Amino acid sequence: MTESRLQRWSRRKTEAGRKTEPAPPSTAESGPSPEAQELARNEALPEQEVLEKYGLPDPDTIGLGTDIAGFMGKEIPDYLRRKALRALWKSNPVLAVLDGLNDYDEDFTDAGTAVSGAKTLYKVGQGLIDKTKKLDEQLENRIKAQAEDPEPIESEGAMEEPEPGVAVELPPGPGSLEPVVGEAEPEPEPEPRYRPRMRFE
């Protein structure tokens, strides 16, 4: 009896599984690296012994121009490295001062405070404020005040009704309300407001 393709595939797969044996674990992966072992030993030693072992200067005596490259090794404990860097920054104040050329020096989350001289018409909760709206409100308040408290006009006779082609203009002053008769002028059309558009090239 011949075996089918499925049976042959199953047999070959089980044979291949028997032949492959797990590889022995490598010795390099089983233990920590030599630098990590050296670091663990140095962390257990006192500070002076570590300095003498690697020929490093005392971090408290580090001054301007002292070479601290030895403190940057992976086998040197972190507390010694930080102590040396702190002493180096104290030795020269220029090293601890930012030069202002970094992009992240300023807080650009609030453009109004980050950039001096920046002005905006945007108000929180109100959106963009229209300056002309304030002027319109002042003008309306002025007209209402004049309408509520008009001064009486004393005239001998009744005021004549103006003809249809004649306009009556009132001067802007609140005290004089005498009618000025003149020819009607057509009202000028309001100029369209300029709205800048963004252009992408």
C-alpha positions as MATLAB code, in Angstrom:
seq = 'MTESRLQRWSRRKTEAGRKTEPAPPSTAESGPSPEAQELARNEALPEQEVLEKYGLPDPDTIGLGTDIAGFMGKEIPDYLRRKALRALWKSNPVLAVLDGLNDYDEDFTDAGTAVSGAKTLYKVGQGLIDKTKKLDEQLENRIKAQAEDPEPIESEGAMEEPEPGVAVELPPGPGSLEPVVGEAEPEPEPEPRYRPRMRFE';
ca = [
       0.000    0.000    0.000;
       1.418    3.326   -1.024;
       1.308    6.291    1.300;
      -0.544    9.400    0.327;
       1.026   12.815    0.056;
      -0.355   13.775    3.451;
       1.097   10.702    5.137;
       4.500   11.239    3.482;
       4.528   14.886    4.630;
       3.639   13.837    8.198;
       6.362   11.149    8.254;
       9.048   13.543    6.986;
       8.062   16.176    9.490;
       8.345   13.788   12.449;
      11.746   12.547   11.181;
      13.031   16.094   10.839;
      11.853   16.873   14.376;
      13.798   13.896   15.753;
      17.016   14.855   13.925;
      17.134   18.454   15.175;
      18.535   18.621   18.692;
      18.540   21.757   20.801;
      21.858   23.593   20.591;
      23.826   23.862   23.818;
      23.538   27.307   25.404;
      26.469   29.519   24.515;
      28.806   30.524   27.276;
      28.786   34.185   26.205;
      25.025   34.567   26.813;
      24.942   32.718   30.126;
      26.959   35.207   32.206;
      27.248   38.979   32.410;
      29.834   40.779   30.311;
      33.300   41.401   31.778;
      32.582   45.149   32.006;
      29.422   44.480   34.030;
      31.373   42.154   36.344;
      34.093   44.778   36.813;
      31.451   47.441   37.539;
      29.838   45.227   40.196;
      33.240   44.736   41.875;
      34.027   48.478   41.745;
      30.683   49.422   43.284;
      31.528   47.259   46.288;
      34.929   48.986   46.758;
      35.383   52.276   48.628;
      35.724   55.430   46.555;
      39.461   55.958   47.215;
      40.352   52.399   46.136;
      38.510   52.819   42.812;
      40.334   56.112   42.179;
      43.741   54.523   42.943;
      42.928   51.430   40.870;
      42.324   53.459   37.683;
      44.657   56.381   38.463;
      41.828   58.938   38.555;
      42.031   62.321   40.310;
      39.925   63.051   43.365;
      36.566   64.503   42.158;
      36.714   67.168   44.883;
      40.001   68.543   43.472;
      38.924   68.691   39.828;
      39.486   72.160   38.389;
      39.478   73.913   35.042;
      41.491   71.935   32.473;
      41.503   68.630   34.395;
      41.023   65.574   32.177;
      37.987   63.593   33.322;
      37.871   61.140   30.402;
      38.784   58.284   32.772;
      35.494   58.755   34.643;
      33.498   57.997   31.488;
      34.435   54.297   31.344;
      31.712   51.666   31.733;
      33.486   50.069   34.675;
      33.436   53.291   36.750;
      30.484   53.542   39.187;
      27.795   56.061   38.299;
      28.076   58.046   41.538;
      31.781   58.775   40.836;
      31.023   59.876   37.259;
      28.307   62.271   38.431;
      30.577   63.670   41.153;
      33.332   64.374   38.605;
      30.957   66.060   36.152;
      29.473   68.200   38.929;
      32.964   69.367   39.928;
      33.829   70.138   36.284;
      30.695   72.275   35.834;
      31.493   74.187   39.038;
      35.063   74.841   37.856;
      33.935   76.776   34.766;
      30.606   78.628   34.919;
      30.478   78.848   31.113;
      29.855   75.091   30.946;
      26.712   75.396   33.062;
      25.190   78.319   31.113;
      22.988   77.697   28.102;
      24.052   79.633   25.016;
      20.482   80.249   23.810;
      21.014   78.464   20.510;
      19.001   75.386   21.412;
      15.588   75.029   19.781;
      14.093   73.728   23.011;
      15.237   76.635   25.240;
      11.918   78.469   24.982;
       8.419   77.245   25.694;
       6.544   77.514   22.400;
       3.288   76.115   23.772;
       2.175   79.716   24.401;
       3.352   81.900   21.523;
       2.169   85.063   23.273;
       4.660   84.665   26.106;
       7.475   82.905   24.258;
       7.966   85.532   21.560;
       8.356   89.079   22.787;
       6.240   91.633   20.973;
       3.711   89.109   19.639;
       0.178   90.536   19.606;
      -3.019   88.728   18.822;
      -6.717   89.531   18.619;
      -7.593   86.089   19.992;
      -9.177   86.001   23.449;
      -9.820   82.770   25.305;
     -13.513   81.923   25.305;
     -14.348   84.707   22.825;
     -12.285   83.759   19.779;
     -10.970   86.436   17.452;
     -12.161   89.888   18.460;
     -13.363   92.301   15.783;
     -12.131   95.817   16.597;
     -14.813   97.438   14.457;
     -17.503   95.864   16.629;
     -16.404   97.972   19.581;
     -16.557  101.165   17.523;
     -20.046  100.238   16.262;
     -21.246   99.753   19.845;
     -19.898  103.166   20.871;
     -21.672  104.823   17.940;
     -24.957  103.069   18.739;
     -24.732  104.143   22.387;
     -24.158  107.728   21.308;
     -27.180  107.674   18.974;
     -29.383  106.163   21.707;
     -28.278  108.838   24.168;
     -29.184  111.576   21.693;
     -32.546  109.972   20.942;
     -33.479  109.682   24.623;
     -32.552  113.225   25.594;
     -33.194  115.545   22.603;
     -33.069  119.265   23.236;
     -36.327  121.075   22.339;
     -36.178  123.125   19.164;
     -37.819  126.539   19.455;
     -39.175  127.796   16.163;
     -41.832  130.361   15.253;
     -43.681  128.230   12.781;
     -44.122  124.602   12.116;
     -41.225  122.937   10.367;
     -41.914  122.298    6.736;
     -41.680  118.785    5.383;
     -38.677  118.411    3.082;
     -39.209  117.615   -0.538;
     -38.572  114.066   -1.719;
     -35.307  114.962   -3.512;
     -33.900  116.932   -0.546;
     -32.047  115.296    2.342;
     -31.991  116.673    5.861;
     -28.556  116.408    7.468;
     -27.984  116.799   11.177;
     -24.628  118.074   12.341;
     -22.718  115.720   14.639;
     -22.767  118.087   17.604;
     -25.289  117.151   20.317;
     -26.310  120.767   21.025;
     -27.496  121.963   17.612;
     -30.263  120.033   15.942;
     -31.198  122.632   13.308;
     -32.013  120.974    9.995;
     -29.610  121.564    7.165;
     -31.259  121.339    3.775;
     -29.204  120.124    0.860;
     -29.428  117.906   -2.154;
     -29.455  114.173   -1.507;
     -26.142  112.490   -2.254;
     -25.989  108.834   -3.151;
     -24.493  106.735   -0.389;
     -21.071  105.369   -1.290;
     -20.844  101.613   -1.447;
     -18.825  100.171    1.419;
     -15.392   98.964    0.391;
     -14.955   95.230    0.632;
     -12.828   94.175    3.569;
      -9.402   92.841    2.652;
      -8.951   89.289    3.751;
      -5.484   87.866    3.145;
      -5.349   84.373    1.701;
      -2.646   81.838    2.346;
      -0.716   80.748   -0.699;
       1.042   77.414   -0.920;
       3.634   77.045   -3.638;
];
